[in-house]
């Protein structure tokens, strides 16, 4: 919480008070804090020393690690970390989903899309997988396919704000301002941003 609020001295004090420095969550927070403190070399070293087996099945941490490498301007390090630590993601759905998100963060949209499609073959009504695929497609400029993917996401969750925002942004790129306006009204845009888009 202190890191999110940019209270870095308080975050450092809290972290230093934790005795179990080998705890994986402590290791990841340490790397994140070093990143915010501008200690990039130390952050890189901390990230490189984390292994997949350390995550103990919490693959959301893999996404955080990938994001931190990317934030440090080291996408190639993130890819190397993934390649070193992941051998066969096909055996675990949670791992495959985390890997898809990690690839998406790194802008590797072809790889991410392939994994999202494989996940959807198994779980075709998973809203998060459709949204992940839609984000990849948006980055690739496939705006009609974005709308299609968002529509599938909305089958399971008609009030999903992110799906409506994705549809709105896609319609905007296609110069369909009326449809974009309708979707922005259904999204969670703040009143200020909503006014910019729909008046």
Buried (B, 14 or more C-beta within 10 A) or exposed (E): EBBEEEEBEEBBEBBEEEEEEEEBEBBBBBBBBBBBBEBBEBBBEBBBEBEBEBBEEBBEBBBBBBBBBBBBEBBEBBBEBBEEBBEEBEEBBEBBBBBBBBBBBBEBBEBBBBBBEBBBEEEEEBBBBBBBBBBBBBBEEBBEBBBBBBEBBBEBBEEBEBBBBBBBBBBBBBEBEEBBBBBBEBBEBEEEEBEEBBE
